[in-house]
Amino acid sequence: MQANKTGITLKGSTQMVTEFFGFGLNSILYQRGVYPDDMFTRKEAYGLSILVTSDPKLEQFLKTVLDQVREWLLKKVIKKLVLVMKNVKTEEIVERWVFNIDCEKQVDSENTNSKKELKDIQNEIRAVLRQIIASVTFLPALEDTCTIDVQVYTDKDEETPSCCYESSALLIKDAEQVKFKSFSTTVHKVQGMVEYKVKDDE
């Protein structure tokens, strides 16, 4: 972890944000029951017990996503990451987990940004992960099988890598929205929220 007394480096910030997305995406997939419980194992992180996948195919999918996210974070061209859940039967979008990302453009790969204690950043990340874990208490149950997609928004002039493809926004009409706490490394700021479809009888 590249953090020192004078601040957080771009590389260190990128590592922290990428790690957060790894735990965050795994937590969402487990908490929402998108995959069977036996595809996850327990891991300690940020003082929390977090479920992460042990399924090789899902692990590889998430690794591909996170490796590309890491590259875009280092280049400071990423704006948003969205985890989309779609009903397999109806192809209706039922949930969108949106993480807006602000990048401090003035920080290069060697310089550090303003001072912020590592423990303070970790506390902020822990607070967001706790909200994700607790989301099952207010989100409608996913009664039908769902498939997932991950959309990443970057600067317009950024080329699409071979592992990705262009796609239109997958939106939910008249969605309910719950915002999460944000966290900042001083180089990157992440603000999350979940959008979900309200059942017709609610």
C-alpha positions, 0 to 999 in steps of 0.5 A: 500500500503506497501511503506515507506521511505526506499523503496518498499516491495515485498508485496507492489510491488505485489499489484501495479503490480497486480492493473496495470494488472487489469486496463490494461487488462480491458482497452485493452478489452474495447479499442479493442471492444472485448466486448460491451461498455455497459459491462464497467463502468468508473473508475478514477485511476492514474489520468486517466478515465479507463473503467472496466468491470461490467459483472459478468462473465468477472469480475470473469474470470479476478479475477481468472487470477489476483489472480494467477498472484498475487501469482506468483508475490509474489513468484517471479516466473512469467516471462510473461503475454500475452493476446491473441485475436483470430478470432472466425471464423478462429481461427487465432491469430490476436493480442498478448499483451505481458507483460514481467516481471522481478523480483528482486530475492534478495528482500524477503517479509519483506525487501525493495528494493532501494528507489523510490518515490511512485508518480514516480512509479504511473507516470510510470504506468500512462504513460503505461496505456495512451499508451494502451488507445491510441493504438486504433489509430494505431491498425487495427480494429477488424472487426470479433468477437474475443475470448480471452485467457490469457497465463502466463509464469513462472519458469519451476519448478513451478507447474500448478495450478488447475485454469490453463492448459498447452498450447503451445505459440499462435503466429502471423506469420510475426507480427507487433510489437509496444513496450510500455514504461516500469515501475519499482517498483524496485522489479518488472519491467514490459515491455509491447508491442502489436503484431498484424497481418497486413491485407493482403491489407495493 
